[in-house]
Amino acid sequence: MKTIQYRNLCADEIHSGLFLAFVRHQEVTKCWRKENNQWILKDDPFIDDWTQKDYQNLLTHLKQIIKTNGFVYAAFYQNQLKGFVSVAANFFGGEQAYLDMTELHVSKDFRHHGIGSILFGAAKEWAKKNGAKKLYLSTHSAFETQNFYRKMGCVEAKFAHQEHIRAEPYDCQLECVL
């Protein structure tokens, strides 16, 4: 059995070397698409992976989350990053009192071991302790990704975060009541 260690990350730990053993690779075959105001499952095969520019953007983003008092929590195996989650500290959505879970990723070689569930639970706990009523997620529309979030109790968001929709028009906008 693999022993995974979980902990908060600080800004000085977020550098390009952090991702040396992290495998983002995801082979997607089916995705959810909203057509005529209904969700349908469509064949849409592609491989999702990060470029060097994506990694650099992610590093900048995670550092900003920490700088603004947000939450970055990670899973390590033998001191190598195998999963992480982040939540921004700024509220939005009016009465909905959302906090934005901006990232949740598990390395391909460690998926299906419960790491995502633990990371998601930590994000929910942190958001609730910090006064949120709901966690907002703009999530990949891949069939497997959506199954994971539905199992975690997520439903379609009542509030649509337009910035997320403009950035990723095929993402599914979800929420989780805390």
Residue frames as qw, qx, qy, qz and C-alpha x, y, z in Angstrom:
[[0.000, 0.887, 0.461, 0.000, 0.00, 0.00, 0.00],
 [0.403, 0.451, -0.008, 0.796, 1.24, 3.47, -0.92],
 [0.331, -0.640, -0.439, 0.537, 1.55, 5.96, 1.92],
 [0.214, 0.678, 0.274, 0.647, 0.36, 9.38, 0.82],
 [0.308, -0.410, -0.382, 0.769, 1.15, 12.50, 2.82],
 [0.082, 0.798, 0.451, 0.392, -1.17, 15.51, 2.64],
 [0.392, -0.504, -0.250, 0.728, -0.31, 19.07, 3.57],
 [0.205, 0.946, 0.163, -0.189, -0.83, 22.74, 2.82],
 [0.694, 0.285, 0.116, 0.651, 1.64, 24.27, 0.42],
 [0.194, -0.809, -0.068, 0.551, 3.40, 27.58, 0.97],
 [0.464, 0.860, -0.050, -0.206, 4.40, 29.97, -1.80],
 [0.033, -0.737, 0.649, 0.185, 8.10, 29.07, -1.80],
 [0.568, -0.066, 0.819, 0.042, 7.25, 25.41, -2.55],
 [0.644, 0.645, 0.392, -0.129, 5.50, 26.36, -5.78],
 [0.004, 0.691, -0.535, -0.487, 8.14, 26.20, -8.51],
 [0.682, 0.407, -0.450, -0.408, 8.64, 24.23, -11.74],
 [0.208, 0.306, -0.918, 0.145, 10.35, 21.35, -9.92],
 [0.515, -0.015, 0.583, -0.628, 7.14, 20.66, -8.01],
 [0.803, 0.350, 0.103, -0.471, 5.60, 19.08, -11.11],
 [0.132, 0.547, -0.791, -0.241, 8.52, 16.88, -12.21],
 [0.050, -0.002, 0.998, -0.025, 6.74, 13.63, -11.24],
 [0.446, 0.421, 0.484, -0.624, 3.19, 14.87, -11.94],
 [0.136, 0.088, 0.809, 0.565, 1.45, 13.37, -15.00],
 [0.386, 0.302, 0.204, -0.848, -1.56, 15.45, -16.12],
 [0.203, 0.112, -0.799, -0.555, -2.31, 13.21, -19.15],
 [0.515, 0.250, 0.646, -0.504, -5.99, 12.30, -19.58],
 [0.023, -0.046, -0.807, -0.589, -7.43, 10.34, -22.48],
 [0.428, 0.309, 0.390, -0.754, -10.97, 11.57, -23.05],
 [0.130, 0.178, 0.877, 0.428, -13.54, 9.74, -25.17],
 [0.134, -0.685, -0.643, -0.315, -16.89, 11.25, -24.14],
 [0.132, -0.022, -0.293, 0.947, -17.84, 14.70, -22.87],
 [0.071, 0.697, 0.663, -0.265, -21.00, 16.34, -21.60],
 [0.124, 0.114, 0.277, 0.946, -22.28, 19.19, -23.78],
 [0.223, 0.529, 0.551, -0.606, -25.21, 21.49, -23.16],
 [0.009, -0.100, -0.624, -0.775, -27.47, 21.70, -26.20],
 [0.399, -0.468, -0.461, -0.640, -30.90, 23.29, -26.20],
 [0.400, -0.559, 0.351, -0.636, -30.58, 23.72, -22.43],
 [0.956, -0.218, 0.091, -0.173, -30.09, 19.96, -21.86],
 [0.242, -0.640, 0.720, 0.114, -26.95, 18.00, -21.05],
 [0.950, 0.271, -0.034, -0.152, -26.09, 15.24, -23.51],
 [0.629, -0.472, 0.544, 0.292, -23.13, 12.88, -23.62],
 [0.661, 0.720, -0.127, -0.170, -21.22, 13.14, -26.90],
 [0.884, 0.025, 0.133, 0.447, -18.27, 11.35, -28.45],
 [0.147, 0.969, -0.161, 0.114, -15.37, 13.80, -28.34],
 [0.916, -0.189, -0.010, 0.355, -12.07, 11.89, -28.25],
 [0.307, 0.828, -0.272, 0.381, -8.92, 13.83, -27.43],
 [0.735, -0.180, -0.406, 0.511, -5.92, 13.79, -25.11],
 [0.203, -0.944, -0.023, -0.260, -5.75, 16.47, -22.45],
 [0.774, -0.160, -0.176, 0.586, -2.29, 17.37, -21.26],
 [0.160, -0.947, -0.045, 0.275, -0.49, 20.49, -20.13],
 [0.628, 0.625, -0.099, 0.453, 2.08, 22.41, -22.13],
 [0.535, -0.062, -0.327, 0.776, 5.04, 24.18, -20.53],
 [0.105, -0.350, -0.054, -0.929, 3.04, 27.40, -20.79],
 [0.664, -0.500, -0.402, -0.385, 0.13, 25.73, -18.95],
 [0.738, -0.300, -0.431, 0.423, 2.50, 24.70, -16.14],
 [0.303, 0.119, -0.163, 0.931, 3.88, 28.24, -15.90],
 [0.361, -0.445, -0.219, -0.790, 0.35, 29.68, -15.75],
 [0.759, -0.446, -0.466, -0.087, -0.54, 27.16, -13.08],
 [0.604, -0.125, -0.381, 0.689, 2.49, 28.10, -10.98],
 [0.017, 0.250, -0.026, 0.968, 1.55, 31.78, -11.19],
 [0.566, -0.452, -0.368, -0.583, -2.06, 30.98, -10.33],
 [0.765, -0.381, -0.494, 0.161, -1.22, 28.83, -7.29],
 [0.434, -0.015, -0.302, 0.849, 1.20, 31.43, -5.95],
 [0.197, -0.333, -0.113, -0.915, -1.53, 34.07, -6.31],
 [0.683, -0.467, -0.486, -0.280, -4.02, 31.86, -4.44],
 [0.684, -0.311, -0.437, 0.495, -1.60, 31.61, -1.51],
 [0.255, 0.138, -0.095, 0.952, -0.68, 35.31, -1.66],
 [0.367, -0.338, -0.159, -0.852, -4.36, 36.23, -1.36],
 [0.375, -0.225, 0.685, -0.583, -4.94, 33.91, 1.64],
 [0.833, 0.110, -0.262, -0.474, -6.49, 31.08, -0.34],
 [0.786, -0.300, 0.522, -0.138, -5.98, 27.35, 0.09],
 [0.632, 0.503, -0.567, -0.162, -3.51, 25.09, -1.72],
 [0.723, -0.355, 0.547, -0.228, -3.40, 21.54, -0.39],
 [0.533, 0.533, -0.610, -0.244, -1.38, 18.71, -1.89],
 [0.960, -0.171, 0.204, -0.084, -0.82, 14.95, -1.85],
 [0.189, 0.734, -0.650, -0.057, 2.73, 13.59, -1.95],
 [0.994, -0.084, 0.059, 0.023, 4.15, 10.11, -2.43],
 [0.807, -0.118, 0.085, 0.572, 7.85, 9.78, -1.61],
 [0.213, -0.611, 0.008, 0.762, 8.12, 13.60, -1.66],
 [0.100, 0.061, 0.617, 0.778, 6.69, 13.78, -5.19],
 [0.423, 0.225, 0.182, -0.859, 3.51, 15.73, -5.95],
 [0.071, 0.155, 0.953, 0.250, 0.67, 13.40, -6.91],
 [0.079, -0.695, -0.661, -0.272, -2.37, 15.62, -6.44],
 [0.170, -0.145, -0.276, 0.935, -3.46, 19.10, -5.42],
 [0.027, -0.765, -0.622, -0.167, -6.48, 21.31, -4.89],
 [0.218, -0.017, -0.154, 0.964, -6.86, 25.07, -4.57],
 [0.070, -0.788, -0.612, -0.022, -9.60, 27.39, -3.39],
 [0.195, 0.457, 0.001, 0.868, -9.60, 31.16, -3.88],
 [0.226, -0.320, -0.647, 0.654, -10.43, 33.24, -0.80],
 [0.182, 0.114, -0.014, -0.977, -12.69, 35.84, -2.43],
 [0.366, 0.410, 0.777, -0.308, -16.46, 35.41, -2.24],
 [0.209, 0.106, -0.436, -0.869, -18.83, 35.88, -5.19],
 [0.263, -0.290, -0.863, -0.320, -22.37, 35.00, -6.21],
 [0.390, -0.465, -0.018, -0.795, -24.20, 37.28, -3.78],
 [0.731, -0.365, 0.273, -0.508, -26.44, 35.30, -1.41],
 [0.944, 0.152, -0.292, -0.025, -24.98, 32.07, -2.75],
 [0.424, -0.794, 0.433, -0.045, -21.73, 32.92, -0.87],
 [0.950, 0.276, -0.063, 0.134, -19.50, 30.88, -3.18],
 [0.304, -0.721, 0.542, 0.308, -15.79, 30.25, -2.87],
 [0.724, 0.580, -0.283, -0.244, -14.10, 29.09, -6.06],
 [0.789, -0.280, 0.506, 0.210, -12.32, 25.74, -6.15],
 [0.338, 0.793, -0.309, -0.401, -9.95, 26.71, -8.93],
 [0.441, 0.467, -0.757, -0.118, -7.99, 23.47, -9.34],
 [0.768, -0.284, 0.531, -0.220, -8.21, 19.79, -8.44],
 [0.686, 0.522, -0.481, -0.161, -5.87, 17.40, -10.23],
 [0.794, -0.382, 0.473, -0.003, -4.46, 13.96, -9.52],
 [0.044, 0.564, -0.736, -0.371, -1.45, 12.57, -11.38],
 [0.768, 0.198, -0.418, -0.443, -2.42, 9.85, -13.86],
 [0.518, 0.208, -0.810, 0.182, -0.30, 7.25, -12.06],
 [0.046, -0.046, -0.763, 0.643, -2.23, 7.83, -8.79],
 [0.532, -0.090, -0.143, -0.830, -5.83, 8.15, -9.98],
 [0.800, -0.190, -0.443, -0.356, -8.48, 5.81, -8.57],
 [0.553, -0.007, -0.682, 0.479, -6.80, 5.59, -5.15],
 [0.367, -0.756, -0.526, 0.136, -9.06, 8.04, -3.29],
 [0.419, -0.159, -0.070, 0.891, -6.69, 11.00, -3.48],
 [0.063, -0.372, -0.361, -0.853, -9.19, 13.19, -5.35],
 [0.512, -0.642, -0.527, -0.220, -11.87, 12.49, -2.75],
 [0.598, -0.485, -0.309, 0.558, -9.54, 13.46, 0.10],
 [0.278, 0.011, 0.120, 0.953, -8.44, 16.63, -1.68],
 [0.233, -0.504, -0.471, -0.686, -12.04, 17.57, -2.46],
 [0.583, -0.635, -0.502, 0.071, -13.03, 16.96, 1.17],
 [0.508, -0.326, -0.174, 0.778, -10.20, 19.20, 2.37],
 [0.073, 0.229, 0.280, 0.930, -11.32, 21.97, -0.01],
 [0.415, -0.612, -0.529, -0.415, -14.90, 21.71, 1.28],
 [0.618, -0.557, -0.414, 0.371, -13.76, 21.80, 4.89],
 [0.391, -0.141, -0.021, 0.909, -11.53, 24.84, 4.32],
 [0.085, -0.378, -0.394, -0.834, -14.25, 26.73, 2.43],
 [0.512, -0.646, -0.533, -0.194, -16.84, 26.02, 5.12],
 [0.591, -0.466, -0.307, 0.582, -14.46, 27.11, 7.92],
 [0.263, -0.108, 0.116, 0.952, -13.91, 30.33, 6.00],
 [0.270, 0.411, 0.344, -0.800, -17.62, 31.17, 5.77],
 [0.283, 0.131, -0.635, -0.707, -18.69, 29.82, 2.38],
 [0.726, 0.115, 0.391, -0.553, -22.11, 28.32, 1.85],
 [0.902, 0.383, 0.196, -0.043, -21.12, 26.65, -1.40],
 [0.444, -0.420, 0.564, 0.554, -18.04, 25.62, -3.32],
 [0.615, 0.700, -0.003, -0.363, -18.06, 26.65, -7.00],
 [0.581, -0.253, 0.668, 0.389, -16.32, 24.52, -9.62],
 [0.590, 0.648, -0.229, -0.423, -15.73, 25.08, -13.32],
 [0.647, -0.297, 0.699, 0.060, -14.93, 21.50, -14.28],
 [0.064, 0.275, -0.810, -0.514, -13.73, 19.55, -17.29],
 [0.730, 0.133, 0.013, -0.671, -16.70, 18.10, -19.16],
 [0.358, 0.264, -0.887, -0.123, -15.14, 14.62, -19.59],
 [0.763, -0.302, -0.445, -0.359, -17.47, 11.79, -18.62],
 [0.717, -0.153, -0.556, 0.392, -15.10, 10.45, -15.93],
 [0.177, 0.155, -0.309, 0.922, -14.50, 13.89, -14.44],
 [0.475, -0.314, -0.115, -0.814, -18.21, 14.62, -14.19],
 [0.791, -0.275, -0.536, -0.104, -18.87, 11.21, -12.60],
 [0.515, -0.029, -0.529, 0.674, -16.30, 12.02, -9.92],
 [0.065, -0.157, 0.203, -0.964, -17.85, 15.38, -9.07],
 [0.647, -0.309, -0.333, -0.613, -21.39, 13.99, -9.05],
 [0.757, -0.222, -0.587, 0.183, -20.24, 11.31, -6.57],
 [0.349, 0.002, -0.413, 0.841, -18.82, 14.15, -4.45],
 [0.014, -0.659, -0.634, 0.404, -22.32, 15.71, -4.27],
 [0.045, -0.320, 0.201, 0.925, -21.92, 18.41, -6.92],
 [0.404, 0.652, 0.640, -0.037, -24.85, 19.65, -8.99],
 [0.364, 0.566, 0.299, 0.677, -25.22, 22.23, -11.74],
 [0.249, -0.195, -0.313, 0.895, -24.45, 25.68, -10.32],
 [0.093, 0.805, 0.565, -0.155, -27.34, 28.08, -9.71],
 [0.003, 0.916, -0.122, -0.382, -25.00, 31.00, -10.40],
 [0.832, 0.413, 0.146, 0.341, -23.00, 31.13, -13.63],
 [0.417, -0.695, 0.200, 0.551, -19.52, 32.62, -13.19],
 [0.613, 0.780, 0.071, -0.105, -19.13, 34.38, -16.55],
 [0.000, 0.805, -0.580, -0.122, -15.34, 34.69, -16.32],
 [0.517, -0.210, 0.829, 0.040, -15.05, 30.89, -16.10],
 [0.692, 0.513, 0.496, -0.106, -17.49, 30.39, -18.96],
 [0.399, 0.881, -0.200, -0.156, -15.56, 32.78, -21.22],
 [0.151, -0.666, 0.725, 0.082, -12.25, 31.05, -20.36],
 [0.096, -0.100, 0.985, 0.104, -13.55, 27.48, -20.79],
 [0.556, 0.057, -0.121, -0.821, -16.90, 27.44, -22.65],
 [0.711, 0.001, -0.650, -0.268, -17.14, 23.62, -22.59],
 [0.134, 0.121, -0.806, 0.564, -16.59, 23.29, -18.83],
 [0.455, -0.578, -0.642, -0.215, -19.47, 22.28, -16.61],
 [0.085, -0.482, 0.324, -0.810, -20.29, 24.87, -13.93],
 [0.645, -0.347, -0.681, 0.003, -21.01, 23.02, -10.70],
 [0.250, -0.614, 0.357, -0.657, -21.58, 23.77, -7.04],
 [0.586, -0.171, -0.767, 0.198, -21.40, 21.81, -3.82],
 [0.464, -0.755, -0.058, -0.460, -23.38, 22.85, -0.77],
 [0.343, 0.353, -0.700, 0.518, -21.19, 22.89, 2.35]]
